[in-house]
Amino acid sequence: MDSWSRIPSFVCLFHLLLLLCSLVSASASPNYGSAKVSLDVYYESLCPDSVKFIVDNLIELFEGGLVSIVDLRFIPYGNARLGRNSSITCQHGPKECLLNTVEACAIYAWPELTGHFPFIYCIEAAVYERKFTQWETCFEKLGLNSKPIYDCYSSGLGKELELRCAAETNNLQPPHKYVPWVVVDGQPLYEDYENFVSYICAAYKGSSVPTGCRAKSLSAI
């Protein structure tokens, strides 16, 4: 799967602001605990379809309170390959390996969704606009300290994190066929991944249904 589409930068900025507001609101929402639905996104940072899913589709998760019922995880590795001495070759070259590692470091440094997702989104929005060389501006845009990320990358921890992502991705059952490979509660969505909200709402067993799921049900009817 390989297709680029372009969106204006102000749309990315609007989405980013919406994400930040939604994440802050979600942190004050009721604790759904074990009722949350797991959403695992296996992707690679420069894959057009992965980028589009994060920037253009995943935004739905932050509408109607859906993020409050989801345990969202990012696994940045995708179609990379392991070689001798644990070397990693990325599908879209060394720059993709760099950003995969940077995003893995962000997840490690800021484990809460409020910490790493806006940063990942900002990077992928830059990739979406074919400005991925400007990814470091995301630190300033989001008011984040860059030191934990640079330290993670340069110390070798980032490589270790990527090897963990590689192990998890390579051990998927069934094996992933492409990226993004989206999994809801352990079940891959295959080519229907853009319809992930419907699967989340169907899998959710909690008593308090977010408005996003109610809206989805009404739309289906």
Buried (B, 14 or more C-beta within 10 A) or exposed (E): EEEEEEBEEEBBEEBBEEBBEBBEEBEEEEEBEEEBBBBBBBBBBBBBBBBBBBBBBBBBBBBBBBBBBBEBBBBBBBBBEBEEEEEBEBBBEEBBBBBBBBBBBBBBBBEEBBBBBBBBBBBBBBBBBEEBEEBEEBBEBBEBEEEBBBEBBEEEBBBBBBBBBBEBBEEBEEEBEBBBBBBBBEEBBEEEBBBBBBBBBBBBEBEEEBEBBEBBEEEEE
